[in-house]
Amino acid sequence: MNKVLIAPSLLSSDFSNIKDGISRIEAAGGDWVHFDVMDGHFVPNITFGPKMVADCRPLSKLVYDVHLMISNPGDFIDGFAKAGADYITVHLEAGVHIHRLLEKIRGLGKKAGISIVPSTPASLLVEVLSMVDLVLVMSVNPGFGGQAFIPASLDKLEYLKEKKEERGYNYHIEVDGGVNGDTYKSIIQAGADVLVMGSAFFGSKDPKKDLQAIRSCAVK
């Protein structure tokens, strides 16, 4: 299998000490830093905006993976691009003109991602798969950390992997929600190559060891 990247989510870190959260990600050998941006409208929670990403940007050279779980994402793409995001992911369900948004992200020199919530079929992504760098499958209903993985998400991963191989696309397949020691093997086997880990990472006594175990599984 290809290398699996780990993207710990700051949603599960201590918001009063984000710097420490990023340091823990680096110390454990994380590959990306995942930012869950929520507006209290598209999802039932509020987190932070572009300033958080901008203030965190000098703290690490890791890839900053920004997931916009917000309504009207087009209004904020410029702000997050200027803040230092490397990947900017928008939701298929958040707008009608998704093609335009993805073009805008790429036009700003950023990697473009598309995401879907658990109730959205992966087949609805087929028209934009050729223009994305990342497809993010939400394997829980977005808004809060610590939820249980939804098994039906595995079918979506397999579908996306099939389309990727069939058409020669190069997008990453990312999973967010319920990724932990009980679920990561089936997630990787289904086709994911980027794992977002929240509570399983920040609640671990030895996250470095956990990440090594995941990578070991991925290369078998």
MARDREN-496111 format. One line per 3 residues: number of its first residue (from 0); their letters; for each residue x, y, z of N, C-alpha, C, O. Coordinates in nm, 2 decimals. Atoms other than C-alpha are relative to their C-alpha. Layout:
# MARDREN-496111
NUM> A> X/Y/Z/X/Y/Z/X/Y/Z/X/Y/Z  ...
***
This chain:
# MARDREN-496111
0> MNK> 0.08/-0.12/0.00/0.00/0.00/0.00/0.09/0.12/0.00/0.21/0.12/0.04  -0.07/-0.12/0.00/0.10/0.36/-0.04/0.01/0.05/0.15/-0.05/0.00/0.24  -0.02/-0.05/-0.13/0.22/0.56/0.26/-0.13/0.06/0.05/-0.20/0.13/-0.02
3> VLI> 0.11/-0.06/-0.06/-0.05/0.66/0.50/0.04/0.12/0.08/0.13/0.12/0.16  -0.04/-0.12/-0.07/-0.04/1.02/0.63/-0.10/0.02/0.11/-0.22/-0.02/0.11  0.08/-0.02/-0.12/-0.17/1.11/0.97/-0.01/0.15/0.02/0.08/0.23/0.02
6> APS> 0.03/-0.15/-0.01/-0.34/1.45/1.02/-0.08/0.02/0.13/-0.20/0.03/0.13  0.07/-0.02/-0.12/-0.42/1.50/1.39/-0.08/0.14/0.00/-0.03/0.24/-0.06  0.09/-0.12/0.00/-0.71/1.75/1.44/0.01/0.08/0.13/0.00/0.03/0.24
9> LLS> -0.01/-0.09/-0.11/-0.67/2.05/1.66/-0.13/0.02/0.07/-0.13/0.07/0.18  0.13/-0.01/-0.06/-1.04/2.03/1.74/0.00/-0.07/0.14/-0.07/-0.03/0.23  0.00/0.08/-0.13/-0.95/1.78/2.02/0.11/0.05/0.09/0.14/-0.01/0.19
12> SDF> -0.10/-0.05/-0.08/-0.66/1.98/2.15/-0.05/0.10/0.10/-0.17/0.13/0.10  0.03/-0.11/-0.09/-0.66/2.24/2.43/0.00/0.13/-0.07/0.11/0.18/-0.10  0.00/-0.13/0.07/-0.77/2.56/2.27/0.07/0.11/0.07/0.10/0.21/0.01
15> SNI> -0.08/-0.10/-0.08/-0.60/2.76/2.55/0.15/-0.01/-0.02/0.22/0.07/0.02  -0.14/0.02/0.03/-0.27/2.62/2.43/0.02/-0.08/-0.13/0.07/-0.19/-0.13  -0.01/0.06/0.13/-0.28/2.55/2.06/0.14/-0.03/-0.04/0.17/-0.12/-0.11
18> KDG> -0.14/0.02/0.03/0.09/2.59/2.04/0.05/-0.14/0.05/0.13/-0.20/-0.02  -0.04/0.13/-0.06/0.14/2.29/2.26/-0.06/-0.12/-0.08/0.00/-0.22/-0.10  0.06/0.10/0.08/-0.11/2.09/2.05/0.08/-0.02/-0.13/0.10/-0.14/-0.17
21> ISR> -0.08/0.01/0.12/0.09/2.16/1.73/0.14/-0.07/0.03/0.19/-0.15/-0.04  -0.12/0.06/-0.04/0.41/2.07/1.92/-0.01/-0.15/0.02/0.08/-0.23/-0.01  0.02/0.15/-0.02/0.26/1.73/2.02/-0.02/-0.07/-0.13/0.03/-0.18/-0.14
24> IEA> 0.01/0.06/0.13/0.17/1.66/1.66/0.14/-0.02/-0.06/0.16/-0.13/-0.12  -0.13/0.01/0.05/0.52/1.73/1.55/0.09/-0.11/0.07/0.15/-0.19/0.01  -0.08/0.09/-0.09/0.68/1.53/1.84/-0.04/-0.15/-0.03/0.04/-0.24/-0.02
27> AGG> 0.05/0.14/0.02/0.46/1.22/1.76/0.02/-0.04/-0.14/0.01/-0.16/-0.18  -0.02/0.04/0.14/0.55/1.23/1.39/-0.12/0.02/-0.09/-0.13/-0.05/-0.19  0.11/-0.02/0.09/0.23/1.36/1.25/0.04/0.07/-0.13/0.15/0.13/-0.14
30> DWV> -0.03/-0.06/0.13/0.23/1.46/0.88/-0.06/0.13/-0.03/0.00/0.22/-0.08  0.08/-0.12/0.03/-0.04/1.72/0.86/-0.06/0.05/0.13/-0.07/-0.03/0.23  0.08/-0.05/-0.10/-0.22/1.95/1.10/-0.13/0.03/-0.05/-0.15/0.11/-0.15
33> HFD> 0.13/-0.02/0.06/-0.59/1.94/1.05/-0.08/0.10/0.08/-0.09/0.10/0.20  0.08/-0.11/-0.06/-0.80/2.25/1.12/-0.15/-0.02/-0.04/-0.19/-0.01/-0.16  0.15/0.01/0.02/-1.18/2.20/1.16/-0.06/0.13/0.02/-0.08/0.18/0.13
36> VMD> 0.06/-0.14/-0.01/-1.34/2.53/1.08/-0.16/-0.02/-0.01/-0.21/-0.07/-0.10  0.15/0.02/-0.01/-1.71/2.54/1.19/-0.06/0.14/0.03/-0.01/0.22/0.11  0.07/-0.13/-0.01/-1.96/2.83/1.18/-0.12/0.00/0.08/-0.19/0.10/0.09
39> GHF> 0.13/0.01/-0.07/-2.25/2.71/1.39/-0.12/0.00/-0.08/-0.23/0.01/-0.03  0.12/0.00/0.10/-2.47/2.71/1.08/0.00/-0.13/-0.08/-0.10/-0.20/-0.09  -0.01/0.12/0.08/-2.35/2.44/0.84/0.01/-0.12/0.10/-0.04/-0.23/0.06
42> VPN> -0.01/0.10/-0.10/-2.26/2.23/1.15/-0.04/0.06/0.14/-0.02/0.18/0.15  0.05/-0.06/-0.13/-2.39/2.27/1.51/0.11/0.02/0.10/0.11/-0.02/0.21  -0.11/-0.03/-0.09/-2.06/2.40/1.66/0.07/0.12/-0.06/0.06/0.15/-0.18
45> ITF> -0.08/-0.11/0.05/-1.83/2.70/1.63/0.14/-0.02/0.05/0.17/-0.05/0.16  -0.14/0.01/-0.04/-1.45/2.69/1.63/0.08/0.12/-0.02/0.09/0.21/0.07  -0.09/-0.11/0.03/-1.23/2.95/1.46/0.00/0.04/-0.14/-0.06/-0.03/-0.23
48> GPK> 0.00/-0.05/0.14/-1.16/3.15/1.15/0.15/0.01/-0.05/0.24/-0.05/0.01  -0.13/-0.01/0.06/-0.86/3.25/0.93/0.11/0.04/0.10/0.23/0.00/0.08  -0.10/-0.05/-0.09/-0.68/3.43/1.22/0.07/-0.11/0.07/0.19/-0.11/0.10
51> MVA> -0.06/0.11/-0.07/-0.62/3.10/1.40/0.10/-0.06/-0.09/0.21/-0.10/-0.04  -0.10/0.06/0.09/-0.45/2.95/1.10/0.12/0.09/-0.02/0.23/0.05/-0.02  -0.11/-0.10/0.02/-0.25/3.27/1.04/0.09/0.00/0.12/0.22/0.01/0.11
54> DCR> -0.08/0.00/-0.13/-0.13/3.27/1.41/0.08/-0.13/0.02/0.18/-0.12/0.08  -0.07/0.13/-0.01/-0.04/2.90/1.39/0.10/-0.02/-0.11/0.19/-0.10/-0.09  -0.09/0.03/0.11/0.14/2.92/1.06/0.15/0.01/0.03/0.22/-0.07/-0.01
57> PLS> -0.15/0.00/-0.04/0.48/3.03/1.21/0.04/-0.11/0.09/0.16/-0.13/0.11  -0.04/0.10/-0.10/0.47/2.75/1.46/0.04/-0.14/-0.06/0.10/-0.22/0.01  -0.03/0.13/0.06/0.52/2.46/1.21/0.02/0.01/-0.15/-0.05/0.09/-0.21
60> KLV> -0.01/0.01/0.15/0.63/2.37/0.86/-0.08/-0.12/-0.05/-0.08/-0.15/-0.17  0.08/0.11/0.05/0.39/2.08/0.85/-0.11/0.05/-0.09/-0.14/0.17/-0.09  0.11/-0.04/0.09/0.11/2.08/0.59/-0.12/0.04/0.09/-0.16/-0.03/0.18
63> YDV> 0.12/-0.05/-0.07/-0.19/2.28/0.72/-0.12/-0.04/-0.09/-0.14/0.02/-0.20  0.12/0.06/0.07/-0.51/2.09/0.62/-0.12/0.07/0.05/-0.17/0.03/0.16  0.11/-0.08/-0.05/-0.80/2.33/0.65/-0.13/-0.05/-0.06/-0.15/-0.05/-0.18
66> HLM> 0.13/0.06/0.04/-1.15/2.18/0.64/-0.11/0.10/0.03/-0.14/0.12/0.15  0.11/-0.10/-0.02/-1.43/2.44/0.59/-0.14/-0.07/0.01/-0.20/-0.10/-0.09  0.14/0.04/-0.03/-1.75/2.31/0.75/-0.08/0.12/0.03/-0.13/0.14/0.14
69> ISN> 0.07/-0.12/-0.01/-1.92/2.63/0.68/-0.09/0.03/-0.11/-0.07/-0.03/-0.22  0.09/-0.05/0.11/-2.20/2.79/0.48/0.08/0.11/-0.08/0.16/0.18/-0.02  -0.07/-0.10/0.08/-2.08/3.02/0.20/0.15/0.00/0.00/0.21/0.10/0.03
72> PGD> -0.14/0.01/-0.01/-1.73/2.89/0.19/0.08/0.09/-0.10/0.19/0.13/-0.07  -0.07/-0.09/0.09/-1.65/3.11/-0.11/0.04/0.13/0.05/0.13/0.20/0.00  -0.03/-0.13/-0.06/-1.65/3.41/0.11/0.13/0.00/0.08/0.18/0.10/0.12
75> FID> -0.11/0.01/-0.10/-1.36/3.28/0.32/0.12/-0.07/-0.06/0.23/-0.07/0.00  -0.12/0.07/0.06/-1.13/3.10/0.07/0.12/0.09/-0.01/0.23/0.04/0.03  -0.12/-0.10/0.00/-0.91/3.41/0.02/0.06/0.01/0.13/0.18/0.01/0.14
78> GFA> -0.05/-0.02/-0.13/-0.88/3.46/0.39/0.09/-0.12/0.05/0.19/-0.10/0.11  -0.07/0.12/-0.04/-0.77/3.10/0.46/0.13/-0.02/-0.09/0.23/-0.07/-0.04  -0.12/0.02/0.09/-0.53/3.10/0.16/0.11/0.10/0.05/0.22/0.06/0.06
81> KAG> -0.10/-0.10/-0.05/-0.36/3.42/0.29/0.05/-0.04/0.14/0.16/0.00/0.17  -0.04/0.04/-0.14/-0.35/3.27/0.64/0.11/-0.10/0.00/0.18/-0.12/0.10  -0.11/0.10/0.01/-0.12/2.99/0.52/-0.05/-0.14/-0.01/0.03/-0.23/0.01
84> ADY> 0.05/0.14/0.02/-0.35/2.69/0.45/0.07/-0.06/-0.12/0.10/0.01/-0.22  -0.06/0.08/0.12/-0.19/2.43/0.22/-0.11/-0.07/-0.08/-0.11/-0.06/-0.20  0.12/0.07/0.05/-0.51/2.23/0.16/-0.12/0.08/0.05/-0.13/0.11/0.17
87> ITV> 0.13/-0.06/-0.04/-0.85/2.40/0.16/-0.11/-0.09/-0.06/-0.12/-0.11/-0.18  0.11/0.10/0.04/-1.15/2.16/0.16/-0.13/0.07/0.02/-0.16/0.12/0.13  0.14/-0.05/-0.02/-1.51/2.27/0.10/-0.09/-0.12/-0.02/-0.06/-0.22/-0.07
90> HLE> 0.10/0.10/0.00/-1.82/2.07/0.13/-0.09/0.00/-0.13/-0.13/0.11/-0.17  0.09/0.01/0.12/-2.02/1.95/-0.17/-0.14/0.06/0.04/-0.20/0.12/-0.05  0.14/-0.04/-0.04/-2.34/2.02/0.03/-0.01/0.15/0.03/-0.12/0.20/0.05
93> AGV> 0.00/-0.14/-0.04/-2.23/2.38/0.11/-0.03/0.10/-0.11/-0.03/0.22/-0.09  0.01/-0.09/0.10/-2.28/2.53/-0.23/-0.05/-0.07/-0.13/-0.03/-0.19/-0.15  0.04/0.05/0.13/-2.42/2.50/-0.58/0.11/0.00/-0.10/0.13/-0.10/-0.18
96> HIH> -0.10/-0.02/0.10/-2.12/2.62/-0.78/0.14/-0.05/0.06/0.23/0.02/0.06  -0.12/0.06/-0.06/-1.86/2.38/-0.63/0.12/0.00/-0.10/0.23/0.03/-0.06  -0.11/-0.01/0.11/-1.66/2.37/-0.96/0.07/0.13/0.01/0.19/0.13/0.00
99> RLL> -0.06/-0.13/-0.01/-1.60/2.74/-0.93/0.08/0.02/0.12/0.19/0.08/0.12  -0.08/-0.02/-0.13/-1.49/2.72/-0.57/0.13/-0.08/-0.01/0.24/-0.03/0.04  -0.12/0.08/0.01/-1.24/2.44/-0.65/0.10/0.07/-0.09/0.22/0.07/-0.07
102> EKI> -0.09/-0.08/0.09/-1.10/2.65/-0.94/0.06/0.12/0.07/0.18/0.15/0.05  -0.05/-0.12/-0.07/-1.07/2.95/-0.71/0.12/-0.05/0.10/0.22/0.02/0.11  -0.10/0.05/-0.09/-0.87/2.74/-0.45/0.13/-0.03/-0.07/0.24/0.02/-0.03
105> RGL> -0.12/0.04/0.07/-0.63/2.61/-0.71/0.06/0.13/-0.06/0.18/0.14/-0.08  -0.05/-0.12/0.05/-0.60/2.96/-0.86/0.08/0.08/0.09/0.16/0.16/0.06  -0.07/-0.06/-0.11/-0.47/3.08/-0.53/0.13/-0.07/0.03/0.20/-0.04/0.13
108> GKK> -0.13/0.08/-0.02/-0.19/2.82/-0.55/-0.02/-0.10/0.12/0.08/-0.15/0.17  0.02/0.10/-0.11/-0.35/2.59/-0.29/-0.06/-0.13/-0.05/-0.11/-0.14/-0.16  0.06/0.13/0.04/-0.45/2.23/-0.30/-0.15/0.00/0.03/-0.19/0.04/0.14
111> AGI> 0.14/-0.01/-0.02/-0.82/2.19/-0.34/-0.06/-0.14/0.04/-0.03/-0.24/-0.01  0.06/0.12/-0.06/-1.03/1.94/-0.14/-0.15/0.01/-0.01/-0.21/0.12/0.00  0.14/0.01/-0.01/-1.39/1.83/-0.15/-0.04/-0.10/0.10/0.02/-0.20/0.12
114> SIV> 0.04/0.09/-0.11/-1.58/1.67/0.14/-0.15/-0.03/-0.01/-0.23/0.05/-0.07  0.14/0.04/0.00/-1.91/1.49/0.19/-0.04/-0.05/0.14/0.05/-0.11/0.21  0.05/0.05/-0.13/-2.12/1.42/0.51/-0.05/-0.14/-0.02/-0.06/-0.18/-0.13
117> PST> 0.04/0.14/0.01/-2.23/1.07/0.59/-0.13/-0.03/-0.09/-0.14/-0.14/-0.14  0.12/0.02/0.07/-2.57/1.11/0.42/0.01/0.02/-0.15/-0.08/0.00/-0.23  -0.02/-0.03/0.14/-2.42/1.21/0.08/0.07/-0.12/-0.07/0.18/-0.16/-0.02
120> PAS> -0.06/0.11/0.07/-2.34/0.93/-0.17/0.13/0.05/-0.06/0.14/0.16/-0.11  -0.13/-0.03/0.07/-1.98/0.93/-0.30/-0.02/0.02/-0.15/0.06/0.09/-0.21  0.02/-0.01/0.14/-2.12/0.90/-0.65/-0.03/0.14/-0.05/-0.01/0.17/-0.16
123> LLV> 0.04/-0.14/0.03/-2.23/1.26/-0.64/0.13/0.08/-0.02/0.12/0.20/-0.07  -0.12/-0.07/0.02/-1.86/1.36/-0.65/0.06/-0.02/-0.14/0.16/0.05/-0.17  -0.06/0.04/0.13/-1.79/1.21/-0.99/0.04/0.11/-0.09/0.14/0.10/-0.16
126> EVL> -0.02/-0.11/0.09/-1.81/1.54/-1.18/0.12/0.09/0.04/0.16/0.17/-0.04  -0.11/-0.09/-0.05/-1.54/1.71/-0.97/0.13/-0.08/0.04/0.23/-0.01/0.07  -0.11/0.08/-0.04/-1.30/1.42/-0.90/0.13/0.04/-0.08/0.24/0.02/-0.03
129> SMV> -0.12/-0.03/0.08/-1.07/1.53/-1.19/0.07/0.13/0.04/0.18/0.15/-0.01  -0.06/-0.13/-0.03/-1.00/1.87/-1.04/0.03/0.02/0.15/0.05/0.13/0.20  -0.03/-0.01/-0.14/-0.94/1.79/-0.67/0.13/-0.07/0.03/0.17/-0.17/-0.03
132> DLV> -0.13/0.06/-0.05/-0.62/1.70/-0.48/-0.03/-0.09/0.12/0.05/-0.16/0.16  0.03/0.08/-0.12/-0.81/1.55/-0.19/-0.15/-0.01/0.01/-0.23/0.08/-0.02  0.14/0.03/-0.03/-1.15/1.39/-0.11/-0.01/-0.04/0.14/0.05/-0.14/0.18
135> LVM> 0.01/0.02/-0.14/-1.25/1.40/0.25/-0.14/-0.06/0.03/-0.24/0.00/0.01  0.12/0.06/-0.04/-1.51/1.15/0.37/-0.02/0.01/0.14/0.06/-0.03/0.23  0.04/-0.01/-0.14/-1.68/1.24/0.69/-0.06/-0.13/0.04/-0.17/-0.17/-0.01
138> SVN> 0.05/0.13/-0.05/-1.73/0.91/0.88/-0.07/0.02/0.13/-0.10/-0.08/0.20  0.10/-0.03/-0.11/-1.93/1.08/1.16/-0.07/0.12/-0.05/-0.04/0.19/-0.15  0.08/-0.12/0.04/-2.19/1.35/1.14/0.08/0.12/0.06/0.10/0.13/0.18
141> PGF> -0.09/-0.11/-0.04/-1.97/1.67/1.16/-0.06/0.09/0.11/-0.18/0.12/0.11  0.04/-0.10/-0.10/-1.97/1.91/1.45/0.07/-0.02/0.13/0.10/0.08/0.20  -0.06/0.03/-0.13/-1.82/1.74/1.75/0.10/-0.12/-0.01/0.08/-0.21/-0.09
144> GGQ> -0.10/0.11/0.00/-1.52/1.51/1.82/-0.05/-0.11/0.09/-0.14/-0.10/0.16  0.02/0.12/-0.09/-1.52/1.17/1.99/-0.12/-0.09/-0.04/-0.16/-0.17/0.04  0.12/0.08/0.04/-1.81/1.02/1.78/0.05/-0.14/-0.05/0.17/-0.16/-0.09
147> AFI> -0.03/0.14/0.05/-1.82/0.65/1.67/0.00/0.00/-0.16/-0.08/0.07/-0.22  -0.01/0.02/0.15/-1.72/0.56/1.31/-0.12/-0.06/-0.06/-0.17/-0.16/0.00  0.11/0.05/0.07/-2.00/0.50/1.07/0.05/-0.10/-0.10/0.11/-0.06/-0.20
150> PAS> -0.06/0.11/0.08/-1.92/0.16/0.90/-0.03/0.02/-0.15/0.05/-0.02/-0.23  0.03/-0.01/0.14/-2.10/0.25/0.57/0.10/0.09/-0.07/0.10/0.09/-0.19  -0.10/-0.08/0.06/-1.82/0.50/0.51/0.10/-0.08/-0.07/0.17/-0.03/-0.17
153> LDK> -0.10/0.09/0.07/-1.60/0.21/0.40/-0.04/-0.02/-0.14/0.05/-0.03/-0.23  0.04/0.02/0.14/-1.81/0.16/0.09/0.04/0.13/-0.08/0.07/0.11/-0.20  -0.03/-0.13/0.07/-1.75/0.53/0.00/0.15/0.00/-0.03/0.19/0.04/-0.14
156> LEY> -0.15/0.00/0.02/-1.37/0.48/0.04/0.03/-0.09/-0.12/0.12/-0.06/-0.20  -0.03/0.10/0.10/-1.37/0.17/-0.18/-0.05/0.06/-0.14/0.02/0.04/-0.24  0.04/-0.06/0.13/-1.57/0.36/-0.45/0.10/0.11/-0.05/0.13/0.11/-0.17
159> LKE> -0.10/-0.11/0.03/-1.33/0.66/-0.44/0.13/-0.06/-0.05/0.20/-0.01/-0.14  -0.13/0.06/0.04/-1.03/0.43/-0.46/-0.02/-0.06/-0.14/0.07/-0.05/-0.23  0.03/0.06/0.13/-1.19/0.25/-0.76/0.00/0.10/-0.11/0.07/0.08/-0.22
162> KKE> 0.00/-0.10/0.10/-1.25/0.57/-0.95/0.13/0.06/-0.02/0.17/0.10/-0.13  -0.14/-0.06/0.01/-0.90/0.70/-0.87/0.08/-0.09/-0.09/0.16/-0.04/-0.17  -0.08/0.09/0.08/-0.74/0.39/-1.02/-0.05/-0.01/-0.14/0.02/-0.02/-0.23
165> ERG> 0.07/0.02/0.14/-0.99/0.35/-1.31/0.03/0.12/-0.09/0.05/0.10/-0.21  -0.01/-0.12/0.08/-0.94/0.71/-1.43/0.14/0.07/0.01/0.17/0.17/-0.05  -0.13/-0.05/-0.02/-0.58/0.77/-1.32/0.01/0.13/0.07/0.10/0.22/0.05
168> YNY> 0.00/-0.12/-0.08/-0.66/1.05/-1.07/0.11/-0.01/0.11/0.16/-0.12/0.14  -0.11/0.00/-0.11/-0.41/1.15/-0.80/-0.04/0.06/0.13/0.04/0.09/0.21  0.05/-0.06/-0.12/-0.63/1.28/-0.52/0.03/-0.09/0.12/0.03/-0.22/0.11
171> HIE> -0.01/0.07/-0.12/-0.57/1.18/-0.16/-0.14/-0.04/0.04/-0.24/0.03/0.01  0.13/0.04/-0.06/-0.86/0.99/0.01/0.02/0.02/0.15/0.09/-0.06/0.22  -0.01/-0.03/-0.14/-0.90/1.13/0.36/-0.13/-0.04/0.08/-0.24/-0.03/0.02
174> VDG> 0.11/0.04/-0.09/-1.12/1.01/0.65/0.01/0.08/0.13/0.11/0.09/0.19  0.01/-0.08/-0.12/-1.24/1.22/0.94/-0.12/-0.05/0.08/-0.23/-0.04/0.04  0.11/0.04/-0.09/-1.44/1.08/1.23/0.02/-0.14/0.05/0.00/-0.24/-0.03
177> GVN> 0.00/0.14/-0.05/-1.40/0.78/1.46/0.12/-0.08/-0.03/0.12/-0.20/-0.03  -0.12/0.08/0.03/-1.05/0.69/1.35/0.08/-0.03/0.13/0.12/0.07/0.20  -0.07/0.04/-0.12/-0.88/0.50/1.63/0.06/-0.14/-0.02/0.06/-0.20/-0.13
180> GDT> -0.07/0.13/0.00/-0.71/0.17/1.72/-0.09/-0.11/-0.05/-0.04/-0.21/-0.09  0.10/0.10/0.04/-1.03/-0.03/1.64/-0.04/0.01/-0.14/-0.09/-0.09/-0.20  0.05/-0.02/0.14/-1.10/0.12/1.30/0.10/0.03/-0.11/0.07/0.01/-0.22
183> YKS> -0.09/-0.05/0.11/-0.79/0.23/1.12/0.04/-0.11/-0.10/0.06/-0.08/-0.21  -0.04/0.11/0.09/-0.70/-0.11/0.97/-0.11/-0.01/-0.12/-0.07/-0.02/-0.23  0.11/0.01/0.10/-1.04/-0.14/0.79/0.00/0.12/-0.09/-0.03/0.12/-0.21
186> IIQ> 0.01/-0.13/0.08/-1.02/0.23/0.68/0.12/0.00/-0.10/0.09/0.04/-0.21  -0.12/0.01/0.09/-0.67/0.18/0.53/-0.03/-0.10/-0.11/0.00/-0.08/-0.23  0.02/0.10/0.10/-0.77/-0.14/0.36/-0.11/0.04/-0.11/-0.10/0.00/-0.22
189> AGA> 0.11/-0.04/0.10/-1.08/0.03/0.20/0.06/0.11/-0.10/-0.01/0.13/-0.20  -0.06/-0.09/0.09/-0.85/0.29/0.04/0.04/0.13/0.05/0.10/0.21/-0.03  -0.05/-0.13/-0.06/-0.78/0.58/0.27/0.15/0.01/0.01/0.21/-0.08/0.04
192> DVL> -0.14/-0.02/-0.02/-0.44/0.73/0.27/0.04/0.13/0.08/0.15/0.16/0.10  -0.02/-0.11/-0.10/-0.49/1.03/0.50/-0.10/-0.02/0.11/-0.22/-0.03/0.09  0.09/0.02/-0.12/-0.63/0.97/0.85/0.00/0.12/0.09/0.10/0.16/0.14
195> VMG> 0.01/-0.10/-0.10/-0.76/1.25/1.06/-0.03/-0.06/0.13/-0.13/-0.14/0.15  0.02/0.05/-0.14/-0.73/1.17/1.43/-0.02/0.11/0.10/0.07/0.20/0.10  0.03/-0.10/-0.09/-0.88/1.38/1.70/0.02/-0.05/0.14/0.13/-0.04/0.20
198> SAF> -0.01/0.05/-0.14/-0.96/1.24/2.05/0.09/-0.12/0.01/0.16/-0.14/0.12  -0.09/0.11/-0.01/-0.77/0.92/1.97/0.15/0.04/0.01/0.23/-0.03/0.06  -0.14/-0.05/-0.01/-0.45/1.12/1.92/0.02/0.08/0.13/0.12/0.05/0.20
201> FGS> -0.03/-0.09/-0.12/-0.48/1.39/2.19/-0.03/-0.07/0.13/0.01/-0.02/0.24  0.03/0.07/-0.12/-0.62/1.14/2.44/0.09/-0.12/0.02/0.08/-0.19/0.12  -0.09/0.11/-0.01/-0.34/0.89/2.38/0.11/0.02/0.10/0.16/0.13/0.11
204> KDP> -0.12/-0.01/-0.09/-0.07/0.82/2.64/0.13/-0.01/-0.08/0.23/0.05/-0.03  -0.12/0.01/0.08/0.18/0.74/2.36/-0.04/0.02/-0.15/-0.04/-0.08/-0.22  0.05/-0.02/0.14/0.06/0.90/2.03/0.11/-0.04/-0.10/0.08/-0.08/-0.21
207> KKD> -0.10/0.04/0.09/0.40/0.84/1.87/0.00/-0.15/-0.03/0.01/-0.19/-0.15  0.01/0.14/0.02/0.37/0.47/1.92/-0.12/-0.04/-0.08/-0.12/-0.13/-0.16  0.13/0.03/0.07/0.01/0.47/1.79/0.02/0.03/-0.15/-0.02/-0.05/-0.23
210> LQA> -0.02/-0.04/0.14/0.12/0.65/1.47/0.09/-0.10/-0.07/0.07/-0.13/-0.19  -0.09/0.10/0.05/0.40/0.40/1.42/-0.07/-0.13/-0.03/-0.05/-0.19/-0.13  0.07/0.12/0.02/0.16/0.11/1.45/-0.09/0.01/-0.12/-0.11/-0.08/-0.20
213> IRS> 0.08/-0.03/0.12/-0.07/0.27/1.19/0.08/-0.01/-0.13/0.04/-0.08/-0.22  -0.08/0.01/0.12/0.21/0.31/0.94/0.05/-0.14/-0.02/0.07/-0.18/-0.14  -0.04/0.14/0.01/0.33/-0.04/1.01/-0.11/-0.08/-0.07/-0.08/-0.17/-0.16
216> CAV> 0.11/0.07/0.06/-0.01/-0.17/0.92/-0.02/0.03/-0.15/-0.05/-0.05/-0.23  0.02/-0.05/0.14/-0.02/0.04/0.60/0.09/-0.06/-0.10/0.06/-0.07/-0.22  -0.10/0.05/0.10/0.29/-0.11/0.45/0.00/-0.15/-0.01/0.08/-0.21/-0.09
219> K> 0.00/0.15/0.01/0.21/-0.48/0.51/-0.08/-0.04/-0.12/-0.09/-0.16/-0.14
***
